[in-house]
Amino acid sequence: MLGRKKNFKLGARVLKLGSRGSDVGQLQQRLKDFGYEPGPVDHIFGYLTQEALQFFQRDYRLKIDGIAGEEVFALLNQAKLPITRRVHVVQPGETLSSIAGQYHVGPEAFFDHHKKDIYPGQQLIFYDREVWGVLGEGIQAQESFAVNQELMTGVFFSMNPEQGVPRFVQAIKCPKIAQIVFDDAEQLISIHTILTRRKMRKSFLQLCRELVAKADGIWLGWEHISRVDGYRYFKLLRAVKRQIGARRLIITLTWEMPRWNLLGGIDFAAVSRIVDQVVVKLPLPEWNNPILDKSRYEQALHRMLNYVPAYKILLAVPVYALMWNQAEPDTWQRLSYGEAMARTFRHGARLEADSQGKSFYRFFHQQAEWLLRISSLEQLNQILALANRYNLAGIVIDRIGEEDQRFWARIRNHFSINRNL
């Protein structure tokens, strides 16, 4: 009787310290396959299995209790984990720099160890991250992509349903995700029409089916959804995912989007369960704040992680500069790094510091006072480090061709690039 009861399928019951059976052996083997050390596959849930499971739960920001339940099984039953864990065992005479060189990364990739002494036999843990770039049609974007594509998982390209897939996309050999966009003036109306009119929704789903024949997924970067359309949005995402199957469905969530309450809104947790990944995006700052502020990013992540698993999050990182006319601080202009630096030299801009000690440029042009914000490499470093600190899926570079080219060296230092979808 007892022997027959031990023949369980993985996920059929909750497993914890002291459990025995074939499902415990499956759990141990899955943990071992994914780079964890549960001890021998002996079908007995012992302390080594519990410790390995706790490391797994920590990596995926699950409740760290050493108990295998529904959330653990949902991940372990996947053929490929969302984030690849990599382990290096330190050998005598090795330094962190020499180990990093073996994997073509910098010491920053070993986030838990890069400021500590290492010793032989120690396990150094790092992860493969996804690095996506938003790719435009301009020459600068194409040139930057050609030079740096080995440091990217793939690209997002914009596609207006009225215009079709851009021609330049056909030549892209790496993974590519189609971002469905509408004209700015009609964006709210277009989204609301799709969500409320059956005929338009049917046409949109047909468009999604056609797109995944040419791309590896779809990104709905819709940030403007009315509160009354929240549940309709949820149902649309569910329908899109059924249409595209194994292809990726990615959405954008910002903290300014209407969250679920009695009056409607978007249930962040519910939509994140439907989609494959979520791009977390911060609103553009006001003129008296830096573009990249570590505290703002951490605050947004802390709140978003209450709803979205870390392993699904892609953090949007703007790499462009912003310029404001002091007389109209609510209106900004977007510039590439190269254009911004040219402005500083052309107009003799003065480098100043704000109340937070963050640098910005001030100059006068055409009888107006202008303020210019350019993100420093140190600010970019801090944001990249957050992806490792919170074990996120990766980042989205907004946009390729507008960055300081030195930024790519920071990418190489922080991340081992995941190129396999």
C-alpha positions in Angstrom: 0.0 0.0 0.0 2.7 2.5 1.0 4.8 1.8 -2.0 1.9 2.4 -4.4 1.1 5.8 -2.8 4.6 7.0 -3.5 4.2 6.9 -7.3 3.2 10.5 -7.9 3.5 12.8 -10.8 5.4 16.0 -10.2 2.9 18.7 -9.2 0.3 16.3 -7.9 0.9 17.2 -4.3 2.9 19.7 -2.2 6.4 18.5 -1.4 8.4 19.5 1.7 11.1 18.2 4.1 10.4 14.5 4.7 8.4 13.8 1.6 9.2 10.6 -0.3 8.2 9.3 -3.7 8.8 9.4 -7.4 7.7 13.1 -7.6 10.5 14.0 -5.2 12.9 12.3 -7.5 11.5 14.3 -10.4 11.9 17.5 -8.4 15.5 16.7 -7.6 16.3 15.9 -11.2 14.6 19.1 -12.4 16.6 21.2 -9.9 19.8 19.5 -10.9 19.1 20.0 -14.6 18.6 23.8 -14.0 22.0 24.2 -12.1 21.0 23.6 -8.5 22.4 20.9 -6.2 19.8 18.9 -4.4 22.1 16.0 -3.6 21.6 12.5 -5.0 18.4 11.8 -6.8 17.2 9.4 -4.1 13.4 10.3 -4.0 13.8 11.6 -0.4 13.2 15.2 0.3 16.1 15.9 2.6 18.0 19.0 3.8 20.1 19.3 0.5 16.9 19.2 -1.6 15.3 21.8 0.7 18.4 24.1 0.4 18.5 23.7 -3.4 14.8 24.5 -3.6 15.3 27.6 -1.4 18.0 28.9 -3.8 15.6 28.3 -6.7 12.9 30.2 -4.9 15.2 33.1 -4.1 16.4 33.3 -7.7 12.8 33.6 -8.9 11.6 35.8 -6.0 9.1 33.3 -4.8 8.3 32.7 -1.1 11.5 31.2 0.3 10.1 28.4 2.5 11.7 25.3 1.0 8.2 23.9 0.1 7.4 23.0 -3.5 3.9 24.2 -4.4 2.0 25.5 -7.4 4.3 28.4 -8.2 7.4 26.2 -8.0 5.8 23.5 -10.2 4.7 26.1 -12.8 8.3 27.0 -13.4 10.0 23.6 -13.0 7.6 22.0 -15.5 8.7 24.4 -18.2 11.1 23.0 -20.8 13.3 26.1 -20.4 13.4 28.4 -17.5 12.8 32.1 -18.1 16.3 33.0 -16.7 19.3 30.7 -17.2 21.4 30.2 -14.0 25.1 29.7 -14.6 27.6 28.4 -12.0 31.4 28.6 -12.0 33.4 26.7 -9.3 36.5 28.7 -8.4 39.7 26.9 -9.1 43.1 27.6 -7.3 44.8 30.6 -8.7 41.7 32.1 -10.3 40.7 35.7 -9.8 37.3 37.2 -10.3 38.7 39.2 -13.3 40.1 36.0 -14.9 36.8 34.2 -14.4 34.8 37.1 -15.8 37.1 37.0 -18.9 36.3 33.4 -19.5 32.6 34.2 -19.8 33.2 37.5 -21.7 31.6 39.6 -18.9 32.8 42.0 -16.2 33.0 41.3 -12.5 29.6 43.2 -12.2 27.8 40.2 -13.7 28.6 38.2 -10.5 26.5 40.6 -8.5 26.7 38.8 -5.1 30.4 38.4 -5.3 32.0 41.3 -7.2 32.9 43.2 -4.1 34.1 40.2 -2.0 37.1 38.0 -1.9 36.7 34.6 -3.6 38.3 31.3 -2.7 38.8 27.9 -4.4 35.8 25.7 -4.4 33.4 28.6 -4.1 30.4 28.6 -6.4 30.0 31.9 -8.3 26.5 32.4 -9.6 25.5 34.6 -12.6 22.6 34.6 -15.1 21.9 35.0 -18.8 19.9 38.2 -19.3 17.9 39.4 -22.3 18.9 42.7 -23.9 16.5 44.0 -26.4 16.8 47.2 -28.4 14.0 49.3 -29.8 15.1 49.7 -33.4 14.0 52.6 -35.6 14.5 53.1 -39.4 17.1 55.8 -39.1 20.7 55.4 -40.3 22.1 55.9 -36.8 19.9 53.0 -35.5 20.9 50.7 -38.3 24.6 51.4 -37.8 24.5 50.9 -34.1 22.6 47.7 -34.5 25.1 46.4 -37.1 28.0 47.1 -34.7 26.4 45.9 -31.4 24.0 43.1 -32.3 26.2 40.5 -30.6 25.3 42.2 -27.4 21.6 41.9 -27.9 19.1 39.2 -27.7 17.0 40.8 -30.4 15.1 43.9 -31.4 11.6 45.5 -31.1 10.4 47.2 -34.3 7.4 49.5 -34.6 4.6 48.5 -36.9 1.6 50.6 -37.7 -1.3 48.4 -38.9 -2.1 50.9 -41.7 1.5 50.7 -43.1 2.5 47.1 -42.5 5.8 45.6 -41.6 8.8 47.9 -42.5 11.0 46.6 -45.3 14.2 46.8 -43.3 12.9 44.2 -40.9 13.2 41.4 -43.5 17.0 41.6 -43.4 17.2 41.2 -39.6 18.4 37.7 -38.7 18.2 37.9 -34.9 15.0 37.5 -32.9 12.5 40.3 -33.6 9.3 41.4 -31.8 6.7 43.5 -33.5 5.4 46.5 -31.6 2.0 47.4 -32.7 1.6 51.2 -32.7 -0.9 53.8 -33.9 -0.6 57.5 -34.8 -0.2 59.5 -31.6 -3.3 61.6 -32.3 -5.4 58.5 -32.7 -3.9 56.1 -30.2 -6.5 56.3 -27.5 -9.3 56.1 -30.0 -7.7 53.2 -31.9 -7.2 51.1 -28.7 -10.7 51.8 -27.4 -12.2 50.9 -30.8 -10.4 47.5 -30.8 -11.4 46.8 -27.2 -15.1 47.7 -27.7 -16.0 46.7 -31.3 -16.2 43.1 -32.2 -15.4 43.6 -35.9 -12.3 45.6 -35.1 -11.2 43.1 -32.5 -11.6 40.3 -35.0 -9.4 42.2 -37.5 -6.8 42.9 -34.8 -6.6 39.2 -33.9 -6.2 38.3 -37.6 -3.3 40.9 -37.8 -1.6 39.2 -34.8 -1.8 35.8 -36.5 -0.2 37.3 -39.6 2.5 39.1 -37.7 3.8 36.1 -35.9 4.5 34.5 -39.3 7.1 37.2 -39.8 8.2 38.0 -36.2 9.0 36.1 -33.0 6.3 37.8 -31.0 4.2 40.9 -30.4 4.7 43.8 -28.0 1.6 45.7 -27.0 3.3 48.8 -25.6 -0.1 50.4 -24.9 0.3 52.8 -21.9 -3.0 54.6 -22.4 -6.0 52.5 -21.5 -9.1 53.9 -19.9 -10.3 52.5 -16.6 -13.6 51.3 -18.1 -11.6 49.3 -20.7 -9.5 47.4 -18.1 -11.4 44.1 -18.2 -11.8 44.3 -22.0 -8.0 44.7 -22.2 -7.6 41.5 -20.1 -9.9 39.6 -22.4 -8.1 40.9 -25.5 -4.7 39.7 -24.1 -6.1 36.3 -23.5 -7.5 36.1 -27.0 -4.2 37.3 -28.6 -2.2 34.7 -26.6 -4.5 32.0 -27.9 -3.9 33.2 -31.5 -0.1 33.4 -31.3 0.5 30.2 -29.3 4.1 29.8 -28.4 5.2 33.1 -29.8 5.9 35.8 -27.2 3.3 38.2 -26.0 4.8 41.2 -24.3 3.0 44.2 -22.8 4.0 47.4 -21.1 2.9 48.3 -17.6 3.5 51.7 -16.0 2.4 52.9 -12.6 0.4 55.6 -14.2 -2.0 53.1 -15.8 -5.3 52.6 -14.0 -5.1 49.7 -11.6 -8.0 47.5 -10.7 -10.6 48.7 -8.2 -14.4 48.7 -8.0 -14.6 51.2 -10.8 -12.6 49.1 -13.2 -9.0 49.4 -14.3 -6.3 46.8 -15.1 -5.5 43.9 -12.8 -1.7 43.9 -13.0 -1.4 40.4 -11.5 -4.0 38.9 -13.8 -2.6 40.3 -17.1 1.0 39.4 -16.1 -0.1 35.7 -15.8 -1.4 35.7 -19.4 1.6 37.3 -21.1 5.1 36.1 -21.4 6.9 39.3 -20.4 6.2 42.7 -19.1 8.2 45.9 -20.0 8.2 48.1 -16.9 8.5 51.7 -18.0 8.9 54.9 -16.0 7.3 58.2 -17.1 9.6 60.8 -18.5 10.9 63.0 -15.7 10.2 66.7 -15.2 12.8 69.2 -16.1 14.2 69.3 -12.5 14.9 65.6 -12.3 17.4 63.3 -14.0 16.3 60.9 -16.7 17.8 57.9 -14.9 17.3 58.0 -11.2 18.1 54.9 -9.3 15.7 55.6 -6.4 12.8 56.1 -8.8 13.5 52.9 -10.6 13.8 50.9 -7.3 10.6 52.4 -6.0 8.8 51.4 -9.2 10.3 47.9 -9.1 9.3 47.4 -5.4 5.7 48.2 -6.2 5.6 46.3 -9.5 7.0 43.1 -8.0 3.9 42.8 -5.8 2.1 41.9 -9.1 4.6 40.8 -11.7 7.2 38.0 -11.2 10.7 39.3 -11.5 11.6 36.7 -14.1 9.0 38.3 -16.5 10.2 41.8 -16.1 12.1 43.7 -18.8 13.2 47.1 -17.5 13.0 49.9 -20.1 16.2 52.0 -20.1 16.0 55.3 -22.0 19.4 56.2 -23.4 18.5 59.5 -25.1 18.8 63.0 -23.8 16.0 65.5 -23.0 15.9 69.2 -23.5 13.5 71.8 -22.0 12.8 75.4 -22.8 12.7 77.0 -19.3 9.8 79.2 -20.3 7.8 76.0 -21.2 8.9 73.3 -18.7 6.1 71.0 -19.6 7.3 70.6 -23.2 10.4 68.6 -23.9 12.5 67.7 -26.9 14.2 64.4 -27.3 17.8 64.2 -28.6 20.3 61.5 -29.2 23.5 61.5 -27.1 25.4 62.8 -30.1 23.0 65.6 -30.8 22.9 66.6 -27.2 26.7 66.8 -26.9 26.8 68.9 -30.1 24.3 71.3 -28.6 26.5 71.8 -25.5 29.5 72.7 -27.6 27.7 74.8 -30.1 25.9 77.0 -27.5 28.6 77.0 -24.8 26.5 75.2 -22.3 27.4 75.4 -18.6 27.5 72.2 -16.5 25.6 72.7 -13.3 24.2 70.5 -10.5 20.6 70.3 -9.2 19.5 70.0 -5.6 20.2 66.2 -5.7 23.7 66.8 -7.0 22.8 65.5 -10.4 24.4 67.2 -13.4 22.6 69.1 -16.2 23.5 71.6 -18.8 22.2 75.2 -19.1 22.5 77.4 -22.2 20.9 80.3 -24.0 19.7 80.1 -27.6 17.4 82.4 -29.6 16.7 84.5 -26.6 15.5 81.5 -24.6 17.0 79.6 -21.7 17.4 75.9 -22.2 18.0 73.0 -19.8 19.6 69.7 -21.1 19.7 66.4 -19.3 22.2 63.7 -20.5 22.5 60.5 -18.5 25.9 59.7 -17.3 27.6 56.3 -17.6 27.5 56.0 -13.8 23.7 56.5 -13.8 23.4 53.9 -16.6 25.6 51.6 -14.5 23.2 51.9 -11.5 20.2 51.0 -13.6 21.9 48.0 -15.2 22.9 46.8 -11.7 19.2 46.7 -10.7 18.5 44.0 -13.3 21.1 41.8 -11.5 20.0 42.9 -8.0 16.4 41.9 -8.6 17.1 39.0 -11.0 15.0 40.5 -13.8 14.7 38.9 -17.2 16.6 41.8 -18.7 16.4 45.3 -20.2 15.0 47.1 -23.2 17.3 49.8 -24.6 15.2 52.8 -25.7 16.4 53.5 -28.4 19.3 52.0 -30.4 21.3 54.7 -32.2 20.6 57.4 -29.6 22.9 56.0 -27.0 26.4 57.0 -25.9 28.4 54.2 -27.7 30.4 53.7 -24.5 27.2 52.3 -23.0 27.7 49.0 -24.8 30.9 48.3 -22.8 28.7 48.6 -19.7 26.2 46.1 -21.1 29.1 43.6 -21.7 30.3 44.1 -18.1 26.9 43.5 -16.4 25.3 40.8 -18.5 25.9 37.5 -20.1 23.6 37.8 -23.0 20.8 35.3 -23.6 20.4 34.9 -27.4 18.2 31.8 -27.3 14.4 32.4 -27.2 
